[in-house]
Amino acid sequence: MRTPIILASAAMICGVLLSGPLGAQGVPQTVELVKVDLHLLSAGYRSSKVVGSSVVNDANEIIGKIDDLLVSHDGKQPYAVLSIGGFLGVGSHLVVVPYDSLTFTEKQVILPGGTKEGLRMLPEFKYATS
């Protein structure tokens, strides 16, 4: 007599435990899809080709090198990390500029109005350790 009650109780407990996460599966989710002009995009610049590029100013003077590309925490704002000064990465100073401030031509990355002195005045950027 006790065995059927114990089995029924165990079955009910298992049912309750297993049904908990199932409630989350019933929540509808939507993803907004955007149609992209693939022809236009294929003529763009790959990040692997942009990183390491020299950055010049309007006077065609090299003022830095793109060290990395970052995206803001909300995923909406891209930034370029520029390495300025130093020699072969030793003694260099990292700064961040909005990606939109850079102009791209077929062979150059230009920071209009940029100077080495102006970039040195920006706060130094350090990568997060965690």
C-alpha positions in Angstrom: 0.0 0.0 0.0 2.8 2.4 0.8 4.7 1.7 -2.4 2.1 3.1 -4.8 1.8 6.3 -2.7 5.6 6.7 -2.6 5.9 6.1 -6.4 3.1 8.6 -7.1 4.7 11.2 -4.8 8.1 10.7 -6.5 6.4 11.0 -9.9 4.7 14.3 -8.9 7.9 15.7 -7.5 9.8 14.8 -10.7 7.1 16.3 -12.8 7.2 19.6 -10.8 11.1 19.8 -11.0 11.2 19.0 -14.7 8.4 21.4 -15.6 10.1 24.5 -14.1 12.4 25.4 -17.1 9.7 24.6 -19.6 7.8 27.8 -18.8 10.7 29.9 -20.3 10.5 28.1 -23.6 7.0 29.4 -24.2 8.1 33.0 -24.2 8.0 34.3 -27.8 11.2 36.0 -29.0 11.6 38.2 -32.1 14.7 39.1 -34.0 14.6 42.0 -36.3 16.2 41.1 -39.6 17.7 43.8 -41.8 18.3 43.5 -45.5 21.9 44.3 -46.3 23.3 45.5 -49.7 25.8 42.7 -50.1 27.5 44.3 -53.2 28.1 47.5 -51.2 29.3 45.6 -48.1 31.7 43.4 -50.1 33.6 46.6 -51.1 34.1 47.5 -47.4 37.1 47.0 -45.1 37.6 43.8 -43.1 38.8 44.4 -39.5 41.7 42.1 -40.0 42.9 44.4 -42.7 42.2 47.7 -40.8 44.0 46.6 -37.6 47.7 47.4 -38.1 47.0 50.2 -40.7 48.9 53.4 -40.3 46.8 56.5 -39.6 47.8 59.8 -41.3 46.5 63.3 -41.0 45.5 65.9 -43.6 49.2 66.6 -44.3 49.9 62.9 -45.0 52.0 62.6 -41.8 51.8 59.3 -40.0 50.3 60.0 -36.6 49.6 56.5 -35.3 48.6 53.0 -36.1 45.3 51.2 -35.5 45.9 48.7 -32.7 42.4 47.4 -32.3 38.7 48.0 -32.9 36.3 48.1 -30.0 32.5 48.1 -29.8 30.7 49.8 -26.9 29.0 47.7 -24.3 25.6 48.3 -26.0 27.0 47.2 -29.3 26.1 50.5 -31.1 29.3 52.6 -31.1 32.5 51.4 -32.8 35.9 52.8 -31.7 39.4 52.6 -33.0 42.3 52.1 -30.5 45.3 54.0 -31.9 48.9 53.3 -30.9 50.9 56.5 -31.0 54.6 57.2 -30.4 57.1 54.5 -29.4 59.2 52.3 -31.6 58.1 48.8 -32.5 55.4 48.9 -29.8 57.8 49.9 -27.0 56.9 53.2 -25.3 53.7 53.5 -27.3 50.6 55.2 -25.9 47.1 53.9 -26.7 44.2 56.3 -27.2 40.7 55.8 -28.4 38.9 57.7 -31.2 35.4 57.2 -32.6 35.5 55.0 -35.6 33.4 57.5 -37.5 36.1 60.1 -37.1 38.3 58.1 -39.5 38.2 58.5 -43.2 39.1 55.5 -45.4 40.6 55.7 -48.9 41.8 52.9 -51.1 45.3 53.1 -49.6 45.1 55.2 -46.4 43.3 55.7 -43.1 43.0 59.4 -42.4 42.2 61.2 -39.2 41.2 64.7 -40.4 42.6 67.4 -38.2 44.6 64.9 -36.2 48.1 65.5 -34.9 50.6 63.5 -32.8 50.4 66.3 -30.2 46.6 66.3 -30.1 46.5 62.5 -29.8 49.0 62.6 -26.9 46.7 64.9 -25.0 43.9 62.3 -25.0 43.7 60.1 -21.9 45.7 56.9 -22.2 43.6 53.8 -22.9 44.3 50.6 -21.0 42.6 47.3 -21.8 40.5 45.8 -18.9 42.2 43.0 -17.1 39.1 40.9 -16.6 
